[in-house]
Amino acid sequence: MANSFGNKLKPETLAEIEKIIPRYPQKRSALMPVLQAIQDDQRVISNDAIEWVVEKLDLQPINVLEVVSFFPNYRQKPIGKCWVRVCRTLSCALHGAYKVVDILEKELGCKMGTTSEDGSITLEYAECLAACGTGPGALIDEDLFENLKPDDLGPVIAEIKKRAAGGVPTPTKG
């Protein structure tokens, strides 16, 4: 039975997937890059997407589910327009990450581990963002923000709200 999920993908995503698969000696080896292309397009790996990948790569459902459920970068639940992940590992925690989170929760109206009621912001913890010397750090979508200080979060909060409203991200340094 043919799955119509592929019709939901942008033509350029389908073309990218068609280029990815032949790069590998076995179709199954293309699983992770195919999943990433789907998530980049849809912002989530839905059950329909999993079924489509199963058919596309000649896999069993468990082969896809074990990857999607194991790696935290794959999302099975939709996220907000703006995805905020605050590092909570030791370096960042010692430099005020939890105080930063308290302020973000209050200012954004979104509790940690949830998506706002209007679907605009998802706020989550992240494990080490590899910015231990410049913590606390946070990823806003895929942009790293460092040296976050509880008393100077205004510009960061403004950036989150701008992205959540569909605004173009402000370029970050780096």
C-alpha positions as CSV (number, residue, x, y, z in Angstrom):
1,M,0.0,0.0,0.0
2,A,1.6,3.3,-1.1
3,N,1.9,6.0,1.5
4,S,1.1,9.5,0.3
5,F,3.4,11.2,2.9
6,G,5.9,12.1,0.1
7,N,3.2,14.5,-1.2
8,K,3.6,16.6,2.0
9,L,7.3,17.2,1.4
10,K,8.6,20.2,-0.6
11,P,9.9,19.2,-4.1
12,E,13.4,20.2,-3.1
13,T,13.3,17.9,-0.1
14,L,12.1,15.0,-2.3
15,A,14.9,15.7,-4.7
16,E,17.5,15.9,-1.8
17,I,16.3,12.5,-0.6
18,E,16.6,11.0,-4.1
19,K,20.2,12.2,-4.1
20,I,21.0,10.9,-0.6
21,I,19.9,7.3,-1.1
22,P,22.3,6.3,-3.9
23,R,25.3,7.7,-2.0
24,Y,25.1,4.6,0.2
25,P,25.9,0.9,-0.7
26,Q,22.8,-0.2,1.1
27,K,19.6,1.8,1.3
28,R,19.3,1.4,5.0
29,S,22.5,3.3,5.5
30,A,20.6,6.4,4.2
31,L,18.2,6.3,7.1
32,M,19.6,9.1,9.3
33,P,20.1,11.6,6.5
34,V,16.7,10.9,5.1
35,L,15.1,11.4,8.5
36,Q,17.0,14.6,9.0
37,A,15.8,15.9,5.6
38,I,12.2,15.1,6.5
39,Q,12.5,16.7,9.9
40,D,14.1,19.8,8.4
41,D,11.1,20.0,6.0
42,Q,8.3,19.1,8.4
43,R,9.9,20.0,11.9
44,V,8.7,16.5,13.1
45,I,8.9,12.8,12.2
46,S,5.3,11.7,12.1
47,N,4.0,8.2,12.0
48,D,3.2,8.8,8.3
49,A,6.8,9.8,7.7
50,I,8.0,6.7,9.4
51,E,5.8,4.5,7.2
52,W,7.0,6.4,4.1
53,V,10.7,5.9,5.1
54,V,10.0,2.2,5.7
55,E,8.7,1.8,2.2
56,K,11.4,4.1,0.6
57,L,14.3,2.3,2.2
58,D,12.9,-1.2,2.3
59,L,13.1,-1.4,6.1
60,Q,10.9,-2.8,8.9
61,P,9.1,-0.2,11.0
62,I,11.2,-1.1,14.1
63,N,14.4,-0.2,12.1
64,V,13.1,3.4,11.8
65,L,11.4,3.6,15.2
66,E,14.6,2.5,17.1
67,V,16.5,5.4,15.4
68,V,13.8,8.0,15.8
69,S,13.2,7.1,19.5
70,F,16.9,6.8,20.4
71,F,18.4,10.0,19.1
72,P,17.0,13.2,20.8
73,N,17.5,15.3,17.7
74,Y,14.6,13.5,16.0
75,R,11.2,14.9,17.0
76,Q,8.0,12.8,17.2
77,K,6.0,15.6,18.6
78,P,5.5,18.9,16.8
79,I,7.6,21.8,18.2
80,G,6.8,25.5,18.2
81,K,7.8,28.0,15.5
82,C,10.7,28.8,17.8
83,W,12.6,26.0,19.6
84,V,14.5,27.1,22.7
85,R,16.9,24.6,24.4
86,V,18.8,25.7,27.5
87,C,21.8,23.8,28.6
88,R,21.5,22.3,32.1
89,T,24.8,20.5,32.5
90,L,27.1,21.3,35.3
91,S,29.0,24.3,33.8
92,C,25.9,26.1,32.7
93,A,24.0,25.2,35.8
94,L,26.7,26.7,38.0
95,H,26.7,29.9,35.9
96,G,23.0,30.4,36.3
97,A,21.1,28.3,33.7
98,Y,18.3,27.6,36.1
99,K,17.8,31.3,36.8
100,V,17.8,31.9,33.1
101,V,15.1,29.2,32.7
102,D,12.9,30.8,35.4
103,I,13.0,34.1,33.6
104,L,12.3,32.6,30.2
105,E,9.3,30.7,31.6
106,K,7.9,33.8,33.1
107,E,8.6,36.1,30.1
108,L,7.6,33.7,27.4
109,G,4.6,32.2,29.2
110,C,5.8,28.7,28.5
111,K,6.9,26.1,31.0
112,M,10.0,24.0,30.6
113,G,9.4,20.9,28.6
114,T,6.3,22.2,26.9
115,T,5.1,24.1,23.9
116,S,3.1,27.3,24.4
117,E,-0.7,27.1,24.0
118,D,-0.5,29.0,20.7
119,G,2.2,26.6,19.4
120,S,4.7,29.4,18.9
121,I,7.5,28.4,21.4
122,T,8.8,25.1,22.6
123,L,11.1,25.4,25.7
124,E,13.3,22.4,26.6
125,Y,16.5,21.5,28.4
126,A,19.5,20.4,26.4
127,E,22.4,18.3,27.5
128,C,25.7,19.9,26.9
129,L,25.9,22.3,24.0
130,A,29.7,22.2,24.0
131,A,29.9,25.8,25.2
132,C,31.0,25.1,28.7
133,G,33.5,28.0,28.9
134,T,30.8,30.5,27.8
135,G,27.7,29.2,29.7
136,P,25.0,29.3,30.3
137,G,24.1,28.7,26.7
138,A,21.0,28.0,24.7
139,L,20.1,27.0,21.2
140,I,17.4,29.2,19.7
141,D,16.3,27.1,16.8
142,E,19.8,26.1,15.5
143,D,21.6,29.3,16.7
144,L,23.8,29.2,19.8
145,F,23.5,32.0,22.3
146,E,26.2,32.1,25.0
147,N,27.0,34.0,28.2
148,L,23.3,34.3,29.1
149,K,22.8,36.4,32.2
150,P,19.6,36.5,34.2
151,D,19.7,40.3,34.4
152,D,20.4,40.8,30.7
153,L,18.0,38.5,28.8
154,G,16.0,41.3,27.1
155,P,17.6,40.9,23.7
156,V,17.4,37.1,23.8
157,I,13.7,37.2,24.8
158,A,13.0,39.7,22.0
159,E,14.7,37.4,19.5
160,I,12.6,34.4,20.7
161,K,9.4,36.4,20.4
162,K,10.4,37.7,17.0
163,R,11.0,34.1,15.7
164,A,7.9,32.8,17.4
165,A,5.9,35.4,15.5
166,G,7.4,34.3,12.2
167,G,10.1,36.9,12.0
168,V,13.4,36.4,10.2
169,P,16.1,35.4,12.7
170,T,18.7,38.1,13.6
171,P,22.1,36.9,12.4
172,T,24.3,35.7,15.2
173,K,28.0,36.1,15.4
174,G,30.3,33.2,14.5
